């Protein structure tokens, strides 16, 4: 059983920044593919970014390239999503995912003036 707990969401103005964190339980984190997804109201959940177990391979959605950075700290069982230059269209619930199987409860990100 894996538990994922996201934090760091909130309300931010356009152009602002937020850093999301996802703390994972269990001993499998170090070998796991980790991802951040988001789901806006009325839309399907979409992949935002993913990172390989060692952190060398990172993948981003075209809509966030150059603005978001995914990283991980295997010593802390934590994956991060640094979000800069936020836009209103980034507003969504952001979910952490492990190995395309386990999901966190989500954290709300709202970008609005």
C-alpha positions in Angstrom: 0.0 0.0 0.0 1.3 3.4 -1.0 0.0 6.7 0.4 0.7 10.0 -1.3 0.0 13.3 0.4 0.2 16.6 -1.6 0.6 20.0 -0.2 1.5 23.5 -1.3 -1.6 24.5 -3.3 -3.4 27.8 -2.9 -4.5 31.0 -4.5 -1.9 33.0 -6.4 -2.0 35.9 -8.8 -1.1 35.5 -12.5 2.6 35.5 -12.9 3.2 34.2 -9.5 4.8 30.9 -8.2 3.9 27.9 -6.1 5.8 24.8 -5.1 3.8 21.6 -4.7 5.1 18.7 -2.6 4.1 15.1 -2.5 5.2 12.9 0.3 5.1 9.2 -0.3 4.9 6.3 2.1 6.5 2.9 1.6 9.9 1.6 0.5 9.2 1.6 -3.2 9.6 5.3 -3.8 13.2 5.2 -4.9 12.4 2.9 -7.8 9.1 4.5 -8.8 8.1 6.7 -11.7 6.5 9.7 -10.2 4.1 12.1 -11.9 2.0 15.2 -11.4 -1.4 15.4 -13.1 -4.1 18.1 -13.0 -7.8 18.2 -13.6 -9.7 21.4 -14.2 -13.5 21.6 -13.9 -15.2 19.9 -16.8 -11.9 18.6 -18.2 -10.1 15.3 -18.2 -7.2 14.7 -15.9 -4.0 15.4 -17.8 -0.3 14.7 -17.2 1.7 17.8 -16.3 5.1 16.3 -15.6 6.8 13.0 -14.8 10.2 12.0 -13.5 12.1 8.8 -13.6 13.2 6.9 -10.4 16.8 8.4 -10.5 15.6 11.8 -11.6 17.5 11.9 -14.9 14.5 11.6 -17.2 11.8 14.3 -17.0 8.8 14.8 -19.2 6.5 17.9 -19.4 3.3 18.8 -21.1 3.8 21.4 -23.8 1.6 23.8 -21.9 4.0 24.0 -18.9 7.4 23.6 -20.6 9.8 26.3 -19.5 7.5 27.3 -16.5 7.3 24.2 -14.4 10.0 22.0 -13.0 9.6 18.5 -11.5 12.2 17.2 -9.1 12.5 14.6 -6.4 14.4 13.9 -3.2 14.6 10.1 -2.7 16.1 10.5 0.8 12.8 12.3 1.8 10.4 10.2 -0.3 9.2 13.4 -1.8 8.5 14.8 -5.3 8.1 18.5 -6.0 6.6 20.6 -8.7 7.9 24.1 -8.9 5.4 26.3 -10.9 6.5 29.7 -12.1 4.8 32.3 -14.3 1.4 30.8 -13.4 -1.5 31.5 -15.7 -5.3 31.4 -15.0 -5.5 28.3 -17.2 -3.2 26.5 -14.7 -6.1 26.5 -12.3 -6.9 22.9 -11.4 -6.7 20.2 -8.8 -3.1 18.8 -8.9 -2.6 15.2 -8.2 0.5 13.2 -7.4 0.9 9.7 -9.0 3.2 6.8 -8.4 3.9 4.2 -11.1 0.6 5.1 -12.9 -1.2 3.3 -10.1 -1.3 5.2 -6.8 -3.0 8.6 -6.4 -2.9 11.3 -3.8 -6.0 13.2 -2.7 -5.1 16.3 -4.7 -4.3 19.9 -3.9 -6.2 22.9 -5.4 -4.3 25.5 -7.3 -6.1 28.7 -8.2 -4.6 31.4 -10.4 -6.6 34.6 -10.3 -6.3 38.3 -9.7 
